[in-house]
Amino acid sequence: MNIGRTKVIYHNLSITVIFIVLGIVMVLSGCGRTTPVVSQASGQEDNEDEKLTEGTVVLSDAQLGSYGEITGCFFKEDKETVSLTLSMPEIPKSDDPMIYLFAFEIYEACTFAEDFDKEPVASTKKATESKLEWRYESGQLFQQFVPALLLEGKYVSLSAGICIDNPEMLADASASGPKPESKKGLLLDPQMLDTPLLTDLDVKYAIYNIPLSHIVGETANEVFPTILYEYRGKTYKFNGASINGYDHLFTYLTENGMNSTAIILNDWNEAYPELIHPLSRNNEAGAYYYAFNTAEEEGCLHLEAIASFLAQRYSGKEYGLVSNWVVANEINQYRTWNYMDTDDINLYSAEFEKAMRIFNNAAKSNYADANVYFSIDHDWNNNEGNNEDHFNAKEILEVINDIVRKKGNYDWGLAIHPYPDPLTRVNYWTETYDKTVDAPILTLMNLSTVTDVLKQEEYLDRNGEVRSITVTELGFSSASGEKLQAAAFAYCYYIIEANPYVDAFIMNRQTDALEEVKQGLAFGIYDLDQSPKYIFDTFKYIDTDEAQEHTEFMLNILGADSLEEALSWAQ
Amino acid sequence: MKRQVLSLFIIASLILLSSGCGGHVTPAEEPGRENASGQGPDDTEDTEKPGQQEEPETPPAAREENVCIALVTDAGSIVDNGFNHAALEGIQTYADGAGVSYACYSADADTPDAHKAAVLTAIQDNAELIVCAGSPFEQAVGSLQEDYGNVYFLLLDGVPRDLGGDEIAIAPNVHCITYREEEAGYLVGYMAVLEGYRKLGFIGGEEIPSIQRYGYGYLQGIDDAAASLEASDDIRVEYWYGGSFCPDGQIEDVSMEWYQAGTEIIFACGGSLYQSVLASAETCEGMLIGADVDQSGISERFLTSAMKGISSSVVVALDDFFASGKKWPDGLAQKAVSYGAKEKCISLPVQNGAWRFQTATMDEYLKILARLRSGDIQIPVDTETLPETAATVVYHNEQEGSDS
């Protein structure tokens, strides 16, 4: 029994008195495993309790499992009380007149096993429309809540678990992020901060990677020592020197009016293997990044601590503001970019969704306007049912959306990387693409493929709007010509500018990356030696009144008579 | 997604090889063009139906039907890891990226008439831009540039000449490219010294300006690096023109002698003479520096290569041509331009497997390259005067002259 860990609130009675009495009674009686904490009923209520106990319908365990529908799980205006509303067609028969609400950690299965010994966080008398309310405690932001009945001495769930769906209620309402004047973004070269090589480009959206191995753990740096962070009773360590680098980065970006996006990447870390999902804990897989551990207590709580720390630190107060968080990279490429040793898309997606929800709730609870994304590449629907190499992005989108809706909707967004295929290709406009939702490849020329999916009612966000879509990575190599690269960028920008569903185009990248150059890919605005390419002016002026002067060549390369004609190809 | 990068090049190469590209006065047929436009067979149908209306939503580039770019080469192999090959790579790189079609034509003999015939074949096939690979085509371009004013020419490493071999005015539809070989030579010399080499050699094909520029730049790069390391007194360079661009017994003998006498690395500069130097290097466990193109794939004994950017220059020129609406823009039309570091056409190979420096760093290379690009380092191009160096340079041709 763990009566001190969670608090039970009884709304119709004197809370303090009952709490004490119940505690004494329970301790003395030694009960607690299967005997719930119940409110004291008066004598006049006995008959009603009996009726409620008998209910109006008799259901099996299996039938009860989906009998209730949770219609909300949210912070109330006081920001201290959480309310869960439950709807049932009739009153099911059970051992007593009560409905109980249990909290499960996000890594736990929401089941009532033989050794189940949790205490309910709330309870109320059965009704077709019930409301269970309790005082919020730290950590519950990431928990899932399951209503249950007591049947033949065991708890039986009434629905699947659901999470709190309005974490933004906890955020400081005063925080405010930049409102970009255009959709122009860039993957930054950290060596160019504070230099004209960045400021001259007038970037509106900036993106940067945060591999977890860079920030977790200790440092010997005396100037920026290890940062200790308390989370749910445990102390977690962050590399002060590395964090200081990010502090400087995000402060700089915020002060310069750039909308910041951070990509959270789970790279291999010998010192913290618990951060890697147990199905991914194989360094020989040779993946770039690995699935987050959302299956085990130690790793998952560590992830929660990391998410809480980062979201709190970069919430626009002392160390700058991160407005957007991309969780992992190209998750449909599960062999390389978010490794897990399974081709079961349901299992994989369920585990990933937990990580995304952790970051969503952490980010939203610190900065209400934060956006959380997961990213996909161009392999939209081309694996022909064989998941051995990758999951179809379309399918993973469907599965994750389904999971989110069942566990409590939130405003996740979609980050897309619609590269031409292969990556060396620049002339993405010269092919005729399938523009239906079943298209094999997602490119700039068939963005309707993804927007048509997200426009469907079941995909809408909590406000009934189409979710945020952002192109968080897309670049064109200059190896085939710098003007060709500039034309490809300009056309891409105009396509995205004209698309009301795509919020931003964050280009890959500010400076050529040596590893990419070695593969014949030179995506940068600057060469390896930092000399500017032809695209420099195109990028700089694309969102200004001088754009036409710097993009006229584009139509020659596209073979179009007008921008309108060129844009019609991508409709 | 990175996995797909390599396959493109492999497939493209296979298609070109299998298409007979490099045959005699034979346009590369459908396979090459399919690849060039990025289309499958259904998208590259040649027959146009009269009066057929184009679908408005289809980008024009997707309907490319004529040969847009023609590469015309001499009678040598087009996949020789040399000049022709580099020119083809440049066309292929641009065409693959831009989605334009291309074909290859080779002369059936190395005579002015055969070269001209190859160009005329490309013109008859309605090529819009003809890329002429090298000085063998100087007379062909000179005689055709005005008669075919609606056809554009890109002449590599040469300028139009009349039948007597005299240079003539460049027509508005022609752009000529020459190269700053001295910058490439400078880079390999500088980096070799940074790598730790102190006994170096240079064997040029013939004593002609382009080879001299390589050699003199090499000496100046060596000298500057040695000065920066205060190692000028430790440097010795053997310098010789072998008189042949082909494998040659004398070149093998000389290079063998040098290696055995302590020369650590030789810049083998000109055509396929490297084969003779390589034979000696393998015997003596010496090292080489390649010329013109990345020669790292030939042997592990190539430390690096002085790439004069044939491929890159073709890409740059084609990029300008198409961005200007399929014509030469001002600054290129009717002009011969020397392409170098500033145009990003001079470099060392950095691709996987080609970057073989163990001591000299990429940062050091990039800094030197940036200084060349910015003009901070100026390399005299006077081939009439030997460069002044603090390091010891032994000019073996002068010794031969004095010996005789």
HADDOCK unambig.tbl for C-alpha pairs under 7 A between the chains (distance, minus, plus):
assign (segid A and resid 422 and name CA) (segid B and resid 4 and name CA) 5.65 0.50 0.50
assign (segid A and resid 422 and name CA) (segid B and resid 5 and name CA) 6.15 0.50 0.50
assign (segid A and resid 423 and name CA) (segid B and resid 5 and name CA) 6.21 0.50 0.50
assign (segid A and resid 424 and name CA) (segid B and resid 5 and name CA) 6.29 0.50 0.50
assign (segid A and resid 424 and name CA) (segid B and resid 97 and name CA) 6.98 0.50 0.50
assign (segid A and resid 425 and name CA) (segid B and resid 96 and name CA) 6.76 0.50 0.50
assign (segid A and resid 425 and name CA) (segid B and resid 97 and name CA) 5.02 0.50 0.50
assign (segid A and resid 426 and name CA) (segid B and resid 97 and name CA) 4.79 0.50 0.50
assign (segid A and resid 426 and name CA) (segid B and resid 98 and name CA) 6.32 0.50 0.50
assign (segid A and resid 427 and name CA) (segid B and resid 97 and name CA) 5.59 0.50 0.50
assign (segid A and resid 427 and name CA) (segid B and resid 98 and name CA) 4.92 0.50 0.50
assign (segid A and resid 427 and name CA) (segid B and resid 99 and name CA) 5.85 0.50 0.50
assign (segid A and resid 429 and name CA) (segid B and resid 59 and name CA) 6.57 0.50 0.50
assign (segid A and resid 430 and name CA) (segid B and resid 59 and name CA) 5.75 0.50 0.50
assign (segid A and resid 430 and name CA) (segid B and resid 61 and name CA) 5.23 0.50 0.50
assign (segid A and resid 430 and name CA) (segid B and resid 62 and name CA) 4.42 0.50 0.50
assign (segid A and resid 430 and name CA) (segid B and resid 99 and name CA) 6.50 0.50 0.50
assign (segid A and resid 431 and name CA) (segid B and resid 62 and name CA) 5.66 0.50 0.50
assign (segid A and resid 432 and name CA) (segid B and resid 58 and name CA) 6.70 0.50 0.50
assign (segid A and resid 480 and name CA) (segid B and resid 93 and name CA) 5.32 0.50 0.50
assign (segid A and resid 480 and name CA) (segid B and resid 94 and name CA) 4.55 0.50 0.50
assign (segid A and resid 480 and name CA) (segid B and resid 97 and name CA) 5.35 0.50 0.50
assign (segid A and resid 480 and name CA) (segid B and resid 315 and name CA) 6.32 0.50 0.50
assign (segid A and resid 481 and name CA) (segid B and resid 94 and name CA) 6.45 0.50 0.50
assign (segid A and resid 481 and name CA) (segid B and resid 315 and name CA) 5.83 0.50 0.50
assign (segid A and resid 481 and name CA) (segid B and resid 316 and name CA) 5.99 0.50 0.50
assign (segid A and resid 481 and name CA) (segid B and resid 319 and name CA) 5.28 0.50 0.50
assign (segid A and resid 483 and name CA) (segid B and resid 319 and name CA) 6.00 0.50 0.50
assign (segid A and resid 483 and name CA) (segid B and resid 323 and name CA) 6.63 0.50 0.50
assign (segid A and resid 484 and name CA) (segid B and resid 98 and name CA) 6.86 0.50 0.50
assign (segid A and resid 484 and name CA) (segid B and resid 319 and name CA) 6.45 0.50 0.50
assign (segid A and resid 517 and name CA) (segid B and resid 351 and name CA) 6.93 0.50 0.50
assign (segid A and resid 518 and name CA) (segid B and resid 350 and name CA) 6.12 0.50 0.50
assign (segid A and resid 518 and name CA) (segid B and resid 351 and name CA) 3.88 0.50 0.50
assign (segid A and resid 518 and name CA) (segid B and resid 352 and name CA) 5.33 0.50 0.50
assign (segid A and resid 519 and name CA) (segid B and resid 5 and name CA) 6.87 0.50 0.50
assign (segid A and resid 519 and name CA) (segid B and resid 351 and name CA) 6.54 0.50 0.50
assign (segid A and resid 529 and name CA) (segid B and resid 366 and name CA) 5.25 0.50 0.50
assign (segid A and resid 529 and name CA) (segid B and resid 367 and name CA) 6.73 0.50 0.50
assign (segid A and resid 529 and name CA) (segid B and resid 370 and name CA) 5.90 0.50 0.50
assign (segid A and resid 553 and name CA) (segid B and resid 323 and name CA) 5.17 0.50 0.50
assign (segid A and resid 553 and name CA) (segid B and resid 324 and name CA) 6.38 0.50 0.50
assign (segid A and resid 554 and name CA) (segid B and resid 323 and name CA) 6.90 0.50 0.50
assign (segid A and resid 556 and name CA) (segid B and resid 322 and name CA) 6.63 0.50 0.50
assign (segid A and resid 556 and name CA) (segid B and resid 323 and name CA) 5.50 0.50 0.50
assign (segid A and resid 556 and name CA) (segid B and resid 324 and name CA) 6.48 0.50 0.50
assign (segid A and resid 556 and name CA) (segid B and resid 325 and name CA) 4.85 0.50 0.50
assign (segid A and resid 557 and name CA) (segid B and resid 322 and name CA) 5.89 0.50 0.50
assign (segid A and resid 557 and name CA) (segid B and resid 323 and name CA) 5.34 0.50 0.50
assign (segid A and resid 559 and name CA) (segid B and resid 60 and name CA) 5.85 0.50 0.50
assign (segid A and resid 559 and name CA) (segid B and resid 61 and name CA) 6.54 0.50 0.50
assign (segid A and resid 568 and name CA) (segid B and resid 57 and name CA) 6.24 0.50 0.50
assign (segid A and resid 569 and name CA) (segid B and resid 57 and name CA) 4.75 0.50 0.50
assign (segid A and resid 569 and name CA) (segid B and resid 58 and name CA) 6.25 0.50 0.50
assign (segid A and resid 569 and name CA) (segid B and resid 59 and name CA) 6.51 0.50 0.50
